[in-house]
Amino acid sequence: MATQYLTISWDQLHRDARQIAERLSNNHPPFKGIVAVTRGGLIPAAIVARELDCRLVESVSIISYDEENQKEPKVVKTPDAAGNGEGFLIIDDLVDSGITAKLIRDMLPKAYFACLYAKPAGLTMTDEFIMQVPQDTWILFPWDTAPAFSPPLAKAQKK
């Protein structure tokens, strides 16, 4: 289990997705399509698709997490429209252990793989990322959290 947490806000996620789109647009020819890794890669892929003006968005679904526990990955949807990945961009929120990314790379060997955040164990599976985080950090994405009332410190200390 992770020993520390990193909370990503909607604003930060949006900025990071736009930043990766900007890098990609400056350094690569236009992509034929995007493969979003569900579920975490769906929102970053939508932002990147908009920024790159890419209308073909496919998805791949691999279940490998149950809340905070990693389990044996299971492919539940393949990205058929992407063929072998040539001319396609794979987008995910995070590469962690690299297990899911390796499965996707095996399916789409000619695709370019970009993610917003990367942990050391998965670095070799991604071609591009925005921020590296320590392996023992659990990232709390905006869809994993909900805003809640927090009492002022003075009132919380009186209890």
C-alpha positions in Angstrom: 0.0 0.0 0.0 1.2 3.5 -0.8 2.8 5.4 2.1 2.0 8.9 0.7 -0.7 10.6 -1.4 -0.7 13.2 -4.1 -3.9 14.9 -4.8 -4.4 16.1 -8.4 -7.1 18.8 -8.9 -9.3 19.2 -12.0 -7.3 22.3 -12.9 -3.9 20.6 -12.6 -5.1 17.6 -14.6 -6.4 20.0 -17.3 -3.1 22.0 -17.4 -1.0 18.8 -17.5 -3.2 17.3 -20.4 -2.8 20.5 -22.3 0.9 20.6 -21.7 1.4 17.1 -23.1 -0.8 18.0 -26.1 1.4 21.0 -26.7 4.6 18.9 -26.5 3.1 16.4 -28.9 1.9 19.0 -31.4 5.4 20.5 -31.5 7.3 17.3 -31.8 5.2 14.9 -33.8 3.3 14.8 -37.0 -0.5 14.7 -36.6 -1.8 11.4 -35.1 -4.5 9.4 -37.0 -6.2 8.7 -33.8 -6.0 8.4 -30.0 -6.4 5.4 -27.8 -7.7 6.3 -24.4 -6.8 3.8 -21.6 -10.0 3.4 -19.6 -11.0 4.6 -17.2 -8.2 7.0 -16.0 -7.1 8.0 -19.5 -10.5 9.0 -20.8 -10.5 12.6 -19.5 -6.9 13.3 -20.4 -7.5 11.7 -23.9 -10.6 14.0 -24.4 -8.5 17.0 -23.6 -5.6 16.0 -25.8 -8.0 15.1 -28.6 -9.5 18.5 -28.5 -6.1 20.3 -28.4 -4.8 18.2 -31.3 -8.0 18.4 -33.2 -8.2 14.7 -33.4 -11.7 13.2 -34.0 -10.9 9.5 -33.9 -10.8 8.4 -30.3 -10.7 4.6 -29.5 -10.4 3.0 -26.2 -8.8 0.0 -24.5 -10.0 -1.3 -21.2 -7.8 -3.3 -18.9 -8.9 -4.0 -15.3 -5.9 -4.1 -13.0 -6.9 -2.2 -9.9 -9.5 -2.6 -7.2 -9.3 0.7 -5.3 -5.8 0.7 -4.0 -4.8 -2.9 -4.8 -3.3 -4.1 -8.0 -4.4 -7.4 -9.3 -3.9 -9.6 -12.4 -4.8 -7.5 -15.4 -7.7 -8.5 -17.6 -8.4 -7.1 -21.1 -12.1 -6.3 -21.4 -12.0 -4.2 -24.5 -9.5 -4.1 -27.3 -8.8 -1.0 -29.4 -9.7 -2.6 -32.8 -9.8 0.7 -34.8 -6.1 1.3 -34.0 -4.8 -1.8 -35.7 -1.1 -2.2 -34.8 -1.0 1.3 -33.4 0.8 2.9 -36.4 -0.1 6.7 -36.3 -1.9 6.4 -33.0 -1.3 8.0 -29.7 -2.1 6.1 -26.5 -3.1 8.3 -23.6 -3.3 7.3 -19.9 -3.4 9.2 -16.7 -0.6 7.2 -15.0 1.9 4.5 -15.7 2.5 2.8 -12.4 4.1 -0.7 -12.4 4.1 -0.8 -16.2 2.0 -4.0 -16.3 -1.0 -2.5 -18.0 1.2 -0.4 -20.3 3.1 -3.4 -21.4 -0.1 -5.2 -22.3 -1.2 -2.2 -24.4 2.2 -1.9 -26.0 2.0 -5.6 -27.0 -1.4 -4.9 -28.6 -0.2 -1.6 -30.3 3.5 -2.0 -30.9 3.7 1.0 -33.3 1.8 3.5 -31.2 3.3 6.4 -29.2 2.5 6.2 -25.5 2.0 9.3 -23.4 0.7 9.7 -19.9 0.4 12.5 -17.5 2.2 10.9 -14.5 4.8 8.2 -14.3 6.3 6.1 -11.5 9.8 4.7 -11.7 8.7 1.1 -12.3 6.7 2.1 -15.4 9.0 4.7 -16.9 10.3 2.4 -19.6 6.8 1.8 -20.9 6.0 5.4 -21.7 7.4 7.6 -24.4 6.4 10.9 -22.8 5.0 12.1 -19.5 4.5 15.3 -17.5 5.5 14.5 -14.0 7.4 11.6 -12.3 6.1 10.7 -8.8 7.7 8.3 -6.3 6.7 4.6 -6.5 5.2 4.6 -3.0 2.8 7.6 -3.8 -0.8 6.9 -4.5 -2.3 9.6 -6.8 -5.8 10.8 -5.9 -7.3 11.9 -9.2 -10.2 14.4 -9.2 -12.7 11.6 -10.0 -11.5 9.7 -6.9 -12.2 12.5 -4.4 -15.1 14.8 -3.5 -15.1 18.2 -2.0 -16.2 18.2 1.7 -16.7 20.8 4.3 -13.7 21.3 6.5 -14.3 23.3 9.8 -12.0 26.2 10.5 -9.0 25.2 12.6 -10.2 27.2 15.6 -13.5 25.3 15.7 -11.9 21.9 15.1 -9.4 22.4 18.0 -12.2 23.1 20.5 -13.6 19.6 20.1 
